[in-house]
């Protein structure tokens, strides 16, 4: 980005003015706030964190924020409800909705000048008990009716307040699952009921969401979807099919749940670029980097350094692709990380449970700073939605 040429007249600063500025400089520097991820992020990218509203934001006092809440507000300009918008929480009984946790996230975001990513509408996991039980006898039409009502109600409630929605989440199996990479027509109750044409149901889920909020950017989202592999090939083909059918699909999200037990797929940028070439936005939606810990529960210096490298590599891939609209960590502190409850691993986030910033945080901050000369966009204004 070119800068305006300084005129001779503007350059003619008197000696006394220079002296005054020199005297003021130390005081100005002392008053300058410490940079945060949020303050250094390019204006055409959102830096986000997942948060559990029901646990951490319910009844928050904006004038007396907790330390956790203060960090959440200062470091991030995007929030994703970690659990509050999943069926189990927001639609616990047939005909009954509980918006308290989701409302808390939205209200906190609005109070702190942040935006919200919606998560998620169609998923095989964390469904309410009534869905699991009722789906055993659903016809496809019954499943469609239930899903349409849910999407219309939830998306409609937050219309204009959610900038991106993960509409369909983890709808493909993995290579190691029985049957290999294919749509989850067994585990997902809605796709199972409509197994004869699951793609039609997926397409309609996007149509219903778009009708409820025409301004929201609608995403496919999955784990093990960072680089080019069998699963992302399947998503790429599905995206092409949906777009050809006029489905309002706007984006593809790679979760970014990594482990140091495995290698890092360096094709993430190339993968993002091929989805962007379809006209889609892309995003890193749930980034964390877990690791096995020793008997003392502490990581090695080598693990700490490698974690920072991998967080930064995901961010760099996002920064290098103009269509990448958001980079979200799946919680920022170890005390609230989902990892230890699911995997025999830990230390997955960018801050310790005492909010000490890790080298991973520093790496993200440095890359964001390098990408943000004068808080500029990475691309000309208006190119990204």
C-alpha positions as CSV (number, residue, x, y, z in Angstrom):
1,X,0.0,0.0,0.0
2,X,1.6,3.3,-1.1
3,X,1.8,6.2,1.3
4,X,1.3,9.9,0.4
5,X,4.5,11.8,-0.4
6,X,5.4,14.2,2.4
7,X,5.5,17.8,1.2
8,X,8.4,20.1,1.9
9,X,6.2,22.4,3.9
10,X,5.1,19.5,6.2
11,X,8.7,18.5,6.5
12,X,9.8,21.9,7.7
13,X,9.5,21.3,11.4
14,X,11.1,23.9,13.6
15,X,13.9,23.0,16.0
16,X,11.6,24.0,18.9
17,X,8.8,21.7,17.7
18,X,11.3,18.8,17.4
19,X,12.4,19.4,21.0
20,X,8.9,19.5,22.3
21,X,8.0,16.3,20.5
22,X,11.1,14.6,22.0
23,X,10.1,15.6,25.5
24,X,6.5,14.3,24.9
25,X,7.6,11.0,23.3
26,X,8.4,9.1,26.5
27,X,5.1,10.0,28.1
28,X,3.2,9.1,25.0
29,X,4.9,5.8,24.8
30,X,4.2,5.1,28.4
31,X,0.5,5.7,27.9
32,X,0.4,3.5,24.8
33,X,-1.6,0.3,25.5
34,X,0.1,-3.0,25.2
35,X,-0.7,-4.6,21.8
36,X,-3.2,-7.4,21.7
37,X,-4.2,-9.9,19.1
38,X,-7.3,-7.8,18.4
39,X,-5.4,-4.5,18.1
40,X,-2.9,-6.0,15.6
41,X,-5.3,-8.0,13.4
42,X,-5.9,-6.7,9.8
43,X,-9.2,-5.0,9.4
44,X,-10.3,-7.6,6.9
45,X,-9.8,-10.5,9.3
46,X,-11.5,-11.5,12.5
47,X,-9.5,-12.9,15.4
48,X,-11.7,-15.1,17.6
49,X,-12.1,-17.4,20.5
50,X,-14.7,-19.9,21.5
51,X,-16.4,-19.2,24.8
52,X,-19.1,-21.0,26.8
53,X,-21.7,-18.4,27.5
54,X,-23.7,-20.5,30.0
55,X,-20.5,-21.1,32.1
56,X,-18.5,-17.9,31.7
57,X,-20.7,-15.0,30.5
58,X,-24.2,-15.4,32.1
59,X,-25.1,-12.3,34.0
60,X,-21.7,-10.6,33.2
61,X,-21.3,-7.0,34.6
62,X,-19.7,-4.9,31.9
63,X,-18.4,-2.4,34.5
64,X,-16.8,-5.2,36.6
65,X,-15.6,-7.8,34.2
66,X,-13.7,-10.9,35.6
67,X,-10.1,-11.3,34.5
68,X,-11.2,-14.0,32.0
69,X,-13.9,-11.7,30.5
70,X,-11.5,-8.7,30.3
71,X,-9.0,-10.8,28.3
72,X,-11.8,-12.2,26.1
73,X,-12.9,-8.6,25.3
74,X,-9.4,-7.1,24.7
75,X,-7.8,-9.9,22.7
76,X,-10.6,-10.9,20.3
77,X,-13.1,-9.3,18.0
78,X,-15.0,-12.5,17.3
79,X,-16.7,-15.0,19.6
80,X,-18.0,-18.5,18.9
81,X,-20.4,-20.1,21.3
82,X,-18.5,-23.3,22.1
83,X,-21.6,-25.2,23.2
84,X,-24.5,-22.7,23.6
85,X,-25.9,-23.0,20.1
86,X,-25.6,-26.8,19.8
87,X,-28.9,-28.8,19.9
88,X,-28.3,-30.2,23.4
89,X,-28.1,-26.7,24.9
90,X,-30.3,-24.5,22.8
91,X,-33.1,-27.0,21.9
92,X,-33.1,-29.5,24.9
93,X,-36.7,-30.6,24.5
94,X,-39.1,-30.8,21.5
95,X,-40.7,-27.4,21.2
96,X,-38.6,-26.0,24.0
97,X,-35.6,-23.6,23.4
98,X,-33.1,-22.3,25.9
99,X,-31.4,-19.2,24.5
100,X,-29.8,-18.0,27.7
101,X,-26.3,-19.1,27.0
102,X,-26.3,-18.0,23.4
103,X,-27.9,-14.7,24.3
104,X,-25.1,-14.1,26.9
105,X,-22.5,-14.6,24.1
106,X,-24.3,-12.2,21.8
107,X,-24.9,-9.6,24.5
108,X,-21.2,-9.7,25.6
109,X,-20.0,-9.4,22.0
110,X,-22.3,-6.4,21.4
111,X,-21.2,-4.7,24.7
112,X,-17.5,-5.1,23.6
113,X,-17.7,-4.3,19.9
114,X,-17.2,-7.9,18.8
115,X,-19.0,-10.1,16.3
116,X,-20.3,-13.7,16.7
117,X,-19.8,-16.9,14.6
118,X,-22.8,-19.2,14.9
119,X,-22.0,-22.9,15.7
120,X,-23.7,-25.2,14.7
121,X,-26.9,-26.2,13.0
122,X,-26.5,-29.7,11.5
123,X,-24.2,-32.1,13.4
124,X,-24.2,-35.7,14.4
125,X,-22.9,-35.1,17.9
126,X,-24.3,-33.3,21.1
127,X,-27.9,-33.7,19.9
128,X,-30.6,-33.4,22.5
129,X,-31.9,-36.7,23.9
130,X,-35.3,-36.2,22.3
131,X,-33.7,-35.9,18.8
132,X,-31.8,-39.2,19.4
133,X,-34.9,-41.0,20.5
134,X,-37.4,-39.5,18.0
135,X,-35.0,-40.0,15.0
136,X,-35.2,-43.8,15.4
137,X,-38.6,-43.7,13.6
138,X,-38.3,-40.5,11.5
139,X,-39.2,-40.5,7.8
140,X,-37.2,-38.1,5.7
141,X,-40.0,-35.6,5.6
142,X,-40.3,-35.7,9.4
143,X,-36.5,-35.1,9.8
144,X,-36.7,-32.2,7.3
145,X,-39.5,-30.6,9.2
146,X,-37.7,-30.8,12.5
147,X,-34.4,-29.4,11.0
148,X,-36.2,-26.6,9.1
149,X,-38.0,-25.5,12.2
150,X,-34.8,-25.5,14.3
151,X,-32.7,-23.6,11.7
152,X,-35.5,-21.1,11.1
153,X,-36.0,-20.4,14.8
154,X,-32.3,-20.2,15.8
155,X,-30.9,-18.4,12.8
156,X,-33.9,-16.1,12.7
157,X,-33.6,-15.1,16.4
158,X,-30.0,-13.9,15.8
159,X,-30.6,-12.5,12.3
160,X,-28.2,-9.5,11.7
161,X,-26.2,-10.5,14.8
162,X,-24.2,-13.4,13.5
163,X,-21.7,-12.8,10.7
164,X,-20.8,-16.4,9.9
165,X,-22.6,-19.7,10.6
166,X,-21.3,-23.2,10.6
167,X,-24.4,-24.7,9.0
168,X,-23.2,-28.2,8.4
169,X,-20.5,-29.6,10.8
170,X,-18.5,-32.8,10.4
171,X,-20.8,-34.3,7.8
172,X,-18.1,-36.6,6.4
173,X,-16.6,-39.7,8.0
174,X,-12.9,-40.1,8.2
175,X,-10.7,-42.5,6.2
176,X,-10.3,-44.7,9.3
177,X,-14.1,-45.0,9.9
178,X,-16.0,-48.0,8.7
179,X,-16.8,-47.3,5.0
180,X,-14.1,-44.6,4.7
181,X,-14.8,-41.0,3.7
182,X,-18.5,-40.6,3.0
183,X,-21.4,-38.6,4.3
184,X,-22.4,-39.6,7.8
185,X,-25.7,-41.3,6.9
186,X,-25.5,-43.5,9.9
187,X,-24.3,-41.3,12.8
188,X,-26.1,-38.1,11.8
189,X,-29.8,-38.6,12.6
190,X,-31.0,-36.2,9.9
191,X,-28.8,-37.5,7.1
192,X,-29.8,-41.1,8.2
193,X,-33.4,-40.3,7.8
194,X,-32.8,-38.9,4.4
195,X,-30.1,-41.3,3.3
196,X,-31.5,-41.7,-0.1
197,X,-30.6,-38.1,-1.0
198,X,-28.5,-36.6,1.9
199,X,-27.1,-33.9,-0.4
200,X,-30.6,-32.5,-1.0
201,X,-31.1,-32.1,2.8
202,X,-27.7,-30.5,3.2
203,X,-28.5,-28.0,0.5
204,X,-31.9,-27.2,2.0
205,X,-30.2,-26.6,5.4
206,X,-28.2,-23.8,3.8
207,X,-31.3,-22.5,2.0
208,X,-33.3,-22.4,5.3
209,X,-30.4,-20.6,7.1
210,X,-30.1,-18.1,4.2
211,X,-33.8,-17.4,4.2
212,X,-33.7,-16.8,8.0
213,X,-30.7,-14.4,7.7
214,X,-29.7,-13.4,4.2
215,X,-26.6,-11.4,5.5
216,X,-24.9,-14.3,7.3
217,X,-22.0,-16.1,5.6
218,X,-22.8,-19.8,5.6
219,X,-20.0,-22.4,6.1
220,X,-19.3,-26.1,5.8
221,X,-16.9,-27.0,8.7
222,X,-14.9,-30.0,9.7
223,X,-11.8,-31.4,11.5
224,X,-8.9,-33.1,9.6
225,X,-9.8,-30.6,6.9
226,X,-6.8,-28.4,7.0
227,X,-4.8,-29.7,4.0
228,X,-5.6,-31.5,0.8
229,X,-6.6,-35.0,1.6
230,X,-9.4,-37.5,0.9
231,X,-11.8,-35.7,3.2
232,X,-11.3,-32.3,1.8
233,X,-11.4,-33.7,-1.7
234,X,-14.9,-34.9,-0.8
235,X,-15.8,-31.5,0.6
236,X,-14.5,-29.9,-2.6
237,X,-16.7,-32.1,-4.7
238,X,-19.7,-31.5,-2.5
239,X,-19.1,-27.7,-2.6
240,X,-19.0,-27.8,-6.4
241,X,-22.3,-29.8,-6.4
242,X,-24.1,-27.5,-4.0
243,X,-22.9,-24.4,-5.8
244,X,-24.0,-25.8,-9.2
245,X,-27.4,-26.4,-7.7
246,X,-27.7,-22.8,-6.6
247,X,-27.2,-23.5,-2.9
248,X,-26.3,-20.4,-0.8
249,X,-23.0,-21.9,0.4
250,X,-20.5,-19.2,1.1
251,X,-17.6,-20.7,3.0
252,X,-15.4,-23.6,4.0
253,X,-14.0,-23.9,7.5
254,X,-11.0,-26.0,8.7
255,X,-11.3,-26.5,12.4
256,X,-7.5,-26.8,13.2
257,X,-7.6,-29.3,16.1
258,X,-4.0,-30.5,15.9
259,X,-1.9,-32.8,18.0
260,X,1.9,-33.0,18.2
261,X,1.6,-36.7,18.0
262,X,1.0,-36.3,14.3
263,X,2.7,-34.4,11.5
264,X,1.6,-31.0,10.2
265,X,0.0,-30.9,6.7
266,X,1.7,-28.1,4.9
267,X,-0.9,-28.0,2.1
268,X,-3.3,-25.9,4.2
269,X,-2.8,-22.8,2.1
270,X,-3.2,-24.7,-1.2
271,X,-6.3,-26.2,0.2
272,X,-7.7,-22.8,1.1
273,X,-6.8,-21.4,-2.3
274,X,-8.7,-24.1,-4.1
275,X,-11.9,-23.4,-2.1
276,X,-11.4,-19.7,-2.6
277,X,-11.2,-20.3,-6.3
278,X,-14.7,-21.6,-6.1
279,X,-15.8,-18.2,-4.8
280,X,-15.9,-19.3,-1.2
281,X,-14.7,-17.7,2.0
282,X,-12.4,-19.8,4.1
283,X,-11.6,-19.8,7.8
284,X,-9.7,-21.5,10.6
285,X,-12.6,-22.1,13.0
286,X,-11.4,-24.1,16.1
287,X,-7.7,-23.9,16.4
288,X,-5.8,-25.6,19.2
289,X,-2.6,-27.7,19.3
290,X,-2.6,-30.4,22.0
291,X,0.2,-32.7,23.1
292,X,0.9,-35.7,25.4
293,X,2.4,-34.5,28.7
294,X,4.9,-36.1,31.0
295,X,4.2,-37.5,34.5
296,X,4.6,-34.0,35.9
297,X,1.9,-32.7,33.5
298,X,4.2,-30.2,31.9
299,X,5.3,-29.9,28.2
300,X,8.9,-30.0,27.1
301,X,10.6,-26.9,25.7
302,X,10.7,-28.7,22.3
303,X,6.9,-29.2,22.5
304,X,6.3,-25.6,23.4
305,X,8.3,-24.4,20.5
306,X,6.6,-26.8,18.1
307,X,3.2,-25.8,19.3
308,X,4.0,-22.2,18.5
309,X,5.2,-23.1,15.0
310,X,2.0,-25.0,14.2
311,X,-0.4,-22.3,15.5
312,X,1.5,-19.8,13.5
313,X,1.5,-22.0,10.4
314,X,-2.3,-22.1,10.5
315,X,-2.5,-18.4,10.9
316,X,0.0,-17.7,8.1
317,X,-2.0,-19.9,5.7
318,X,-5.0,-17.8,6.6
319,X,-3.2,-14.5,6.3
320,X,-1.8,-15.5,2.9
321,X,-5.3,-16.2,1.4
322,X,-7.4,-13.0,0.9
323,X,-10.6,-15.1,1.2
324,X,-9.8,-16.2,4.8
325,X,-12.2,-14.1,6.9
326,X,-11.6,-15.4,10.4
327,X,-9.1,-17.2,12.6
328,X,-10.6,-18.6,15.8
329,X,-8.8,-20.4,18.7
330,X,-11.0,-23.0,20.5
331,X,-10.7,-21.2,23.9
332,X,-7.6,-19.3,24.9
333,X,-6.7,-20.7,28.3
334,X,-5.9,-24.2,29.4
335,X,-8.4,-24.1,32.3
336,X,-11.3,-24.1,29.9
337,X,-9.9,-26.3,27.1
338,X,-12.0,-29.2,26.0
339,X,-8.9,-31.3,25.3
340,X,-8.2,-33.0,28.6
341,X,-11.8,-34.2,28.9
342,X,-11.6,-36.0,25.5
343,X,-7.9,-36.8,24.9
344,X,-5.1,-38.0,27.2
345,X,-3.3,-34.8,26.1
346,X,-3.2,-31.1,27.2
347,X,-1.5,-27.7,27.0
348,X,-3.6,-27.1,23.9
349,X,-4.3,-23.3,24.0
350,X,-2.3,-20.1,23.8
351,X,-2.4,-19.2,27.5
352,X,-2.0,-21.2,30.7
353,X,-4.8,-21.6,33.2
354,X,-3.4,-18.6,35.0
355,X,-3.6,-16.5,31.7
356,X,0.2,-16.5,31.2
357,X,0.8,-16.0,27.5
358,X,2.6,-18.9,25.8
359,X,5.1,-18.6,22.9
360,X,2.1,-19.7,20.8
361,X,0.4,-16.4,21.7
362,X,3.6,-14.4,20.9
363,X,3.9,-16.1,17.5
364,X,0.3,-15.2,16.6
365,X,0.8,-11.6,17.8
366,X,4.0,-11.2,15.8
367,X,2.5,-12.5,12.6
368,X,-0.6,-10.4,12.9
369,X,1.6,-7.3,13.6
370,X,3.7,-8.1,10.5
371,X,0.5,-8.3,8.4
372,X,-0.9,-5.1,9.7
373,X,1.0,-2.0,8.7
374,X,-1.0,0.9,10.1
375,X,-4.0,-1.4,10.8
376,X,-4.5,-1.9,7.1
377,X,-6.4,-4.6,5.3
378,X,-4.5,-7.4,3.5
379,X,-6.4,-6.5,0.4
380,X,-8.1,-3.4,-1.0
381,X,-11.3,-2.4,0.8
382,X,-14.4,-3.9,-0.7
383,X,-12.8,-7.0,-2.1
384,X,-13.8,-9.2,0.9
385,X,-17.4,-9.3,2.1
